[in-house]
């Protein structure tokens, strides 16, 4: 019996997180019906600070991509779904995370917080 789950934009690493709590989907890196194993790049997303790869946590098949328009920029909030994965029940991700945010390519360096009033 196959099940499915939504791939949701995960919390981003501190060096790439942004106060808008959203990302732009640049492109999908796995086609629909593409096989996934742990670490497979699913999508490339971008915000003010960086480009970030969203990678699979489990084994499955990417059955549906939600935002494939090359014409418009698609902004998605952290926690929102971007795709559907079909998998065996035992391969469903444990916990709330459905992918990881890795492969950060920084556009800018976040300033370090200094002492207040300085």
Secondary structure, 3 states (H helix, E strand, C coil): CEEEEEEECCCCCCCCCCCCCEEEEEEECCCCCEEECCCCEEEEEECCCEEEEEEECCCEEEEEECCCCCCCCEEEECCCEEEEEEEEHHHCCCCCCCEEEEEEEECCCCCCCCCCCC
